[in-house]
Amino acid sequence: MTEILVRPALPADYDAIGALSVAAYRGDGQTADGHPYEAHLSDAAARARAADVLVAVDEASGAVLGSVTFVLPGSPLADLAREGEAEFRMLAVSPQAQGRGAGEALARACLERAAAHGCRSVVICVRDFAADARRLYARMGFERLPERDWSPLPGVTLLALRYPLA
């Protein structure tokens, strides 16, 4: 198995990021064709203008396997991050690449980036039914923050998680 490299996204990656993000969200039942969030997921260039977008790539082939958006408080993309916290959003791995460790590599890169920024913790949201994601984050040491759960749309429940850095 080849190694996975996490690096900042390049403009040449944006189309692949958009396509794999939509495919991943559809694949686990978070969106469907025509869902309004898919326009946001597919526009990696807009995300990159507002935040840091990272990609996981297969070192041997250079193929983009997944991506994540890293934000600090005050970013227009920050949903949960408060002073001293970082947040990552829209972590998505291509359905064809799932199970290879790209998601965990992206999450760990965000933890490292947050520590380098001097953050005390990292906060994230996961869908209430996203069992695989919740298992990954629990294994990594994320803790539930039920007081910060929220719902951006009717029928969408987001569970808040926190990873302590200090």
PyMOL commands that set and color helices and strands:
alter all, ss='L'
color gray80, all
select helices_A, chain A and resi 11-27+37-42+44-50+95-97+102-116+131-140+146-148
alter helices_A, ss='H'
color red, helices_A
select strands_A, chain A and resi 4-8+52-58+64-71+85-93+121-127+143-144+158-164
alter strands_A, ss='S'
color yellow, strands_A
deselect
rebuild
show_as cartoon
